[in-house]
Structure formats: C-alpha cells, structure tokens
C-alpha cells in the first residue's frame, strides 16, 4: 500500500494475507463460506441476497448491501430490478488481464551475495522476476516469476509441476545459481480462479473515462466496491480506498442486517 501523496510504499510483515485473516477473525461467524450469491433483489425498502449453500437457498436481508465482486464475476449474478445500462455495459465490456505468478523458494538469498537485488525485468517469456519476502528476516529467499497476457495463458495451460519447472528454467537464465539453491515452488494463475476470472481490469483506449464514473456508483440500496471501482484498479490500495468510500455511503444512513 502507499501513503497518500507519497511515493513511499509499505509491506505487511509476515505477508499480506495477515490483513484478511485478521478481518476474518474479527467477523468470525458472520462470514458464511461456501455460500455464493446468485441473485440480488433490491427496492426502496432494502435488499435481499439469495445464495446457494449445501444444495439449498439462504436469503440474507439488509437495509443496504455492499457488493465487492469483480466485474468479471458479477455477470453471473442476477439483479432485480436490473442494473443500469451503464453498469451492464461495464460488466459486458470490461476485460480482465490473464496473470500467472510462480513462486520459487530458495535455501538462501544467494543473489544478495552477488550484489544483486534478485529482481529483474526481461525480454524473455517471463516478463519479470521479483524478489519476495523482503521483510523476511530468515535465511530463505523467494523469487516470483511474473507473466501476463498470452504468455500467462500458456503457463496456465501447463500442469502445476510443469509451471514450476518452466519458471526455474527461465529464472536460471537470469540467476544461473538458482538450481543449487532451489527448494520448492508454487503457482497462482488468476484465469482459473472462479471467483476472480482474471487478475485485474484493463481498460481499452477511451473506456476508462467512459466506464469508471459508473463502476462505483450505487444503484439504489446496492453499493459497489473493489479495486475496479477505484482510481487504482489492480492494486490493494484501490480496493481499500473503495471500501472506505462504500462504507461512508452506507453510514450516511442507518444499516442493520439480518439473516433468514
């Protein structure tokens, strides 16, 4: 994340997943897992989120609702009444970038002994290598192989073990010593994540100015948040800022929730 009006960036010590885990611990039983929403009904009196869980339906009722689904997934949700033409257009036209990230764990940060940062931008099929775990005080290191677009789709089509082998070969061209330090690897391909269907939105020429004003606009009692609705699409910073904005919209009135 970045501090407002500053070029300084910040890391969460121990990994960014500590943030959602901390939120989940606070919310506890108020989170309902394995319960995807498939229909949202809304009118002047409130909203209903109709979800599927264990072969049956659950209905959550509230005075207002904040929807944070990526627009790549939002098209699977039925709205009654339908969303505005502008929002429907955004759902239909907004593309999401294919991204593959392969993480290579090493027994040491051997690149530091060579006077290198570990990070490299390349003209190879791997777009970049990034040193991860900068805040890790232990001996081990980690490099991330990052690809996007067509090459990411090629990587996604590989088996999990093939991805790691491919990334190791690519990294070896930049850091020849990695093979003797490599321990294990893991991958994340965003296209195959059914709750994301892509990593982040990308706007064709002209579409950002046309669509962005409508992405975060509330539709009656339904509010929208997520990085796609912010001025920093694709970044955690944008997602957090949009959450603050949507919460402020809701807190303009009284919002109680209930479950049926």
Secondary structure by P-SEA (a helix, b strand, c coil): cccccccbbbbcccccaaaaaaaaaaacccccccccccbbbbcccbbbbbbbcccbbbbbbccbbbbbccccccccccccccccaaaaaaaacbbbbbbbbbbbbccccccccccccccccccccccccccccccccccbbbbbbccccaaaaaaaaccaaaaaaaaaaaaaaaccccccccccbbbbbccccccccccbbbbccccccccccccccccccbbbbccccccccccaaaaaaaaaaaaaaaacbbbbbbcc
